[in-house]
Amino acid sequence: MPPEGATSGGRLHRHLVAEGAMVLAFLGWWWAANPISLPVPWVVGEGLVELFTTLDTLGHVLASTIRIVIAVIVAGLAGLGLAMLGHGVPLTGEIIFGRIQPFLNSMPSAGWALFGVIWFGTNHFTIMFVIVMILMPFTLVNIAEGLRELDREAVEMARSFTRNRRKIFFKITLPLLMPYIMGALRIGYGVGWKVGIIAELFGGESGIGFIIQRAQTVTDNVTVFAACFAMVALFWAGEKLVLDPLARRYQRT
């Protein structure tokens, strides 16, 4: 094991390199800025603050955040349910893993967006439907892989103490699956922001995608850039404040 000082020094060096790269990126942005296509960083920063402090735009930001959080949870539960069904009932395994999973994996995002608009029109449910359908294969694949690598000895030992399936699932199976579930949620949360904004651009009447679409029609590049950075900030906050603590809590030792 390296000395504690060496480890701290290496961590500090990495932080300095990362922060230096960010400073260089902002300097390059400032140097390349122009009034037509690339506003200067501090003007975008002012627009970003305005998005989170103006009542109208804050409502759109909250609308996107709520939709994506709910869609990630629904997609996670649906993926968990399908994976458990395919794993626990052999008759359904070929249907779920051999038919449904390849179909969900191969369907393009634009296809789900178009189907959602055709079937449900342009509304809140359509946007959530599109996000859920795109995220579901990520959760299904991750959790199915976790079930394949499940510690059989731990499950068999639990069955020797009790035949209560509910207790075995919540005490043994679910904790063993948590690293895979957290991986699925982490991927789903990141992808959810990308596809959610695209779905809102297709015809949403609220959300960050709507802000971008509205700003684009009047050539408001500052708001477009600010909205994109707002999405990055919200993703970073969700990962650092929610996903990372949960991952550390359920990390295997």
Backbone torsions as a table, in degrees:
resi	resn	phi	psi	omega
1	MET	NA	130.1	-179.5
2	PRO	-67.9	153.5	178.3
3	PRO	-58.7	152.8	-177.2
4	GLU	-61.6	-38.2	179.8
5	GLY	-63.1	-40.4	179.8
6	ALA	-64.8	-40.3	178.8
7	THR	-64.3	-43.6	178.9
8	SER	-64.8	-40.5	178.7
9	GLY	-63.8	-40.2	178.0
10	GLY	-65.5	-39.1	178.4
11	ARG	-65.4	-41.9	178.2
12	LEU	-63.0	-40.9	179.1
13	HIS	-62.1	-43.0	179.6
14	ARG	-63.9	-40.8	178.7
15	HIS	-63.7	-41.6	179.9
16	LEU	-64.1	-41.0	178.3
17	VAL	-63.8	-44.4	-179.8
18	ALA	-63.7	-45.7	-179.6
19	GLU	-66.6	-36.9	177.0
20	GLY	-62.9	-39.4	177.6
21	ALA	-63.2	-38.6	178.3
22	MET	-65.5	-41.8	178.6
23	VAL	-62.1	-43.2	178.3
24	LEU	-63.0	-39.0	179.0
25	ALA	-63.2	-42.4	179.1
26	PHE	-68.5	-36.8	176.5
27	LEU	-64.3	-40.8	176.9
28	GLY	-64.6	-39.3	177.1
29	TRP	-61.7	-47.3	-179.9
30	TRP	-61.3	-39.3	-178.7
31	TRP	-67.8	-37.6	-176.4
32	ALA	-88.2	-4.6	-175.5
33	ALA	-62.3	146.2	175.9
34	ASN	-149.4	158.0	-174.4
35	PRO	-67.7	-16.0	-172.4
36	ILE	-92.5	-51.9	-170.8
37	SER	-120.9	-14.4	-176.6
38	LEU	-141.5	92.1	179.9
39	PRO	-67.3	156.0	-178.0
40	VAL	-67.9	152.9	-173.1
41	PRO	-57.2	-41.9	-174.8
42	TRP	-69.9	-28.3	175.3
43	VAL	-69.3	-40.4	175.4
44	VAL	-63.2	-38.2	177.2
45	GLY	-61.4	-40.9	176.7
46	GLU	-63.2	-40.5	177.3
47	GLY	-65.2	-35.6	178.2
48	LEU	-64.6	-44.9	177.6
49	VAL	-61.3	-39.5	-179.7
50	GLU	-64.1	-35.9	178.4
51	LEU	-60.1	-36.3	-176.3
52	PHE	-92.3	-3.9	-177.7
53	THR	-118.6	-17.0	177.5
54	THR	-88.3	133.2	-172.7
55	LEU	-59.1	-44.1	-177.7
56	ASP	-62.9	-52.1	-177.0
57	THR	-70.9	-32.8	177.4
58	LEU	-62.6	-36.6	176.2
59	GLY	-62.1	-39.3	177.8
60	HIS	-67.1	-40.9	178.6
61	VAL	-61.8	-45.1	179.1
62	LEU	-64.9	-36.6	179.3
63	ALA	-61.2	-45.9	178.4
64	SER	-63.1	-44.1	-177.7
65	THR	-62.6	-45.7	-179.1
66	ILE	-63.8	-43.8	179.4
67	ARG	-59.7	-46.5	-174.8
68	ILE	-69.0	-41.4	178.8
69	VAL	-62.1	-46.4	179.5
70	ILE	-63.5	-43.3	-178.9
71	ALA	-63.8	-39.4	178.4
72	VAL	-63.5	-42.8	179.1
73	ILE	-64.7	-45.5	-179.9
74	VAL	-63.0	-45.0	179.3
75	ALA	-63.1	-38.3	177.8
76	GLY	-64.3	-44.0	178.8
77	LEU	-66.4	-39.7	178.8
78	ALA	-65.9	-43.3	177.4
79	GLY	-63.4	-40.6	177.2
80	LEU	-63.2	-44.9	-179.9
81	GLY	-62.1	-44.8	179.6
82	LEU	-65.3	-42.9	-179.6
83	ALA	-63.9	-43.3	179.2
84	MET	-65.2	-40.0	179.1
85	LEU	-65.0	-46.1	179.8
86	GLY	-66.2	-32.3	-179.9
87	HIS	-79.5	-36.6	-174.2
88	GLY	-89.2	-23.9	179.8
89	VAL	-118.0	99.0	-175.0
90	PRO	-53.9	-31.6	-178.7
91	LEU	-62.5	-30.9	-178.3
92	THR	-93.2	-8.5	-175.8
93	GLY	-59.0	-46.7	-178.9
94	GLU	-66.7	-35.6	179.4
95	ILE	-65.7	-46.9	-175.0
96	ILE	-74.4	-50.7	-174.8
97	PHE	-86.4	-23.3	-178.5
98	GLY	-98.2	-18.0	-177.0
99	ARG	-123.9	-57.1	-175.3
100	ILE	-67.0	-47.0	-177.5
101	GLN	-61.1	-48.6	177.2
102	PRO	-61.1	-35.9	179.1
103	PHE	-64.6	-46.4	179.8
104	LEU	-65.4	-37.9	-179.5
105	ASN	-66.6	-35.1	-173.5
106	SER	-90.5	-17.7	-178.3
107	MET	-68.7	123.9	-179.2
108	PRO	-69.6	152.6	-179.7
109	SER	-60.4	-40.8	-179.8
110	ALA	-62.6	-32.5	178.0
111	GLY	-62.6	-46.3	178.5
112	TRP	-64.3	-37.1	178.7
113	ALA	-63.6	-44.2	179.8
114	LEU	-66.8	-43.4	178.3
115	PHE	-60.7	-42.7	-179.5
116	GLY	-60.5	-42.7	179.1
117	VAL	-66.7	-41.2	-179.6
118	ILE	-65.5	-43.8	-174.7
119	TRP	-79.2	-41.6	-169.7
120	PHE	-118.3	-4.3	-176.3
121	GLY	79.7	-169.5	-179.9
122	THR	-100.7	101.3	179.8
123	ASN	-154.5	-178.0	-178.0
124	HIS	-61.9	-40.8	-177.2
125	PHE	-63.2	-37.6	179.9
126	THR	-60.4	-45.0	-179.5
127	ILE	-62.4	-44.6	179.9
128	MET	-66.8	-38.1	177.5
129	PHE	-59.4	-45.9	-179.3
130	VAL	-61.7	-46.1	-179.0
131	ILE	-62.6	-45.1	-178.1
132	VAL	-62.2	-45.4	-176.9
133	MET	-66.6	-32.2	178.7
134	ILE	-76.9	-34.3	-177.7
135	LEU	-81.7	-25.0	-173.4
136	MET	-55.6	-43.4	179.7
137	PRO	-62.5	-31.3	178.3
138	PHE	-63.2	-46.1	-179.5
139	THR	-69.7	-39.2	-179.6
140	LEU	-61.9	-47.1	-178.1
141	VAL	-64.7	-46.1	-178.0
142	ASN	-62.1	-48.4	-175.9
143	ILE	-71.4	-35.8	176.3
144	ALA	-61.7	-40.0	177.8
145	GLU	-65.4	-38.5	176.7
146	GLY	-62.5	-39.8	178.9
147	LEU	-66.2	-34.9	178.5
148	ARG	-67.5	-32.6	-177.4
149	GLU	-98.9	14.2	-178.7
150	LEU	-61.3	143.5	178.6
151	ASP	-71.4	98.4	-177.0
152	ARG	-62.6	-35.2	-177.5
153	GLU	-64.4	-39.8	179.1
154	ALA	-64.8	-40.6	179.4
155	VAL	-66.5	-43.7	179.7
156	GLU	-64.7	-37.5	177.4
157	MET	-63.8	-40.8	178.3
158	ALA	-63.3	-39.2	179.8
159	ARG	-67.2	-26.4	178.0
160	SER	-72.4	-21.6	178.4
161	PHE	-93.7	-31.7	-178.9
162	THR	-153.5	150.0	175.5
163	ARG	-102.4	6.5	179.8
164	ASN	-74.2	105.4	-175.8
165	ARG	-64.9	-35.6	-179.8
166	ARG	-63.1	-43.4	-179.7
167	LYS	-67.4	-39.2	178.2
168	ILE	-63.6	-40.8	-177.7
169	PHE	-64.6	-48.9	-174.5
170	PHE	-77.9	-26.8	-177.8
171	LYS	-92.3	-30.1	-173.7
172	ILE	-118.8	-59.9	-172.0
173	THR	-63.7	-50.5	-176.6
174	LEU	-62.1	-45.7	176.5
175	PRO	-60.0	-36.6	178.2
176	LEU	-68.5	-29.0	-179.7
177	LEU	-84.3	-13.2	-172.3
178	MET	-56.9	-39.8	176.9
179	PRO	-59.4	-36.6	179.1
180	TYR	-74.6	-37.8	177.2
181	ILE	-65.0	-42.1	178.2
182	MET	-64.8	-38.0	175.5
183	GLY	-61.8	-41.8	178.6
184	ALA	-65.3	-41.7	179.1
185	LEU	-65.9	-38.7	-179.9
186	ARG	-64.1	-45.7	178.1
187	ILE	-65.2	-45.3	-177.8
188	GLY	-61.9	-38.6	-179.3
189	TYR	-65.8	-40.7	178.5
190	GLY	-68.5	-47.7	179.6
191	VAL	-66.7	-34.3	-179.0
192	GLY	-58.5	-39.8	178.3
193	TRP	-64.4	-39.4	-178.9
194	LYS	-66.3	-52.2	-175.7
195	VAL	-74.3	-28.1	178.9
196	GLY	-64.4	-43.0	179.2
197	ILE	-66.4	-39.2	178.1
198	ILE	-63.8	-42.0	178.8
199	ALA	-62.8	-38.4	177.5
200	GLU	-67.4	-33.5	177.1
201	LEU	-66.2	-29.0	-178.3
202	PHE	-69.9	-18.3	-179.2
203	GLY	161.4	19.4	177.8
204	GLY	-72.1	149.9	178.4
205	GLU	-105.5	7.2	175.8
206	SER	-159.1	166.0	178.2
207	GLY	107.7	172.7	-179.6
208	ILE	-64.1	-37.4	176.5
209	GLY	-59.9	-38.8	176.9
210	PHE	-64.7	-40.1	177.2
211	ILE	-60.0	-44.3	-179.8
212	ILE	-63.8	-44.6	179.6
213	GLN	-62.3	-43.5	179.8
214	ARG	-64.9	-40.1	179.4
215	ALA	-69.2	-35.2	-178.9
216	GLN	-65.4	-35.0	-177.7
217	THR	-67.1	-24.3	179.4
218	VAL	-110.8	14.4	178.5
219	THR	55.5	45.2	177.3
220	ASP	-96.1	81.7	-175.3
221	ASN	-66.3	-29.5	179.3
222	VAL	-61.6	-45.5	179.9
223	THR	-67.2	-36.2	177.6
224	VAL	-61.2	-48.8	179.0
225	PHE	-64.1	-43.2	-179.2
226	ALA	-62.4	-39.8	179.3
227	ALA	-64.9	-39.2	178.1
228	CYS	-65.1	-41.9	178.2
229	PHE	-70.3	-28.9	174.5
230	ALA	-63.6	-39.8	177.5
231	MET	-63.2	-42.0	177.5
232	VAL	-62.4	-43.1	-179.0
233	ALA	-64.4	-40.8	179.8
234	LEU	-67.8	-39.8	176.6
235	PHE	-62.4	-46.2	-178.8
236	TRP	-61.5	-42.9	-179.3
237	ALA	-63.9	-44.1	179.4
238	GLY	-63.3	-38.9	-179.6
239	GLU	-69.7	-45.2	-175.5
240	LYS	-75.8	-34.6	-173.9
241	LEU	-92.3	-23.2	-176.0
242	VAL	-120.7	-57.4	-172.3
243	LEU	-68.9	-44.6	-179.4
244	ASP	-63.3	-45.5	175.9
245	PRO	-61.2	-39.3	177.9
246	LEU	-65.1	-41.5	179.8
247	ALA	-63.3	-41.3	178.0
248	ARG	-65.3	-35.1	-178.7
249	ARG	-66.7	-39.3	-175.4
250	TYR	-102.5	10.9	-179.3
251	GLN	-67.3	139.1	179.3
252	ARG	-70.7	141.4	178.1
253	THR	-101.3	NA	NA
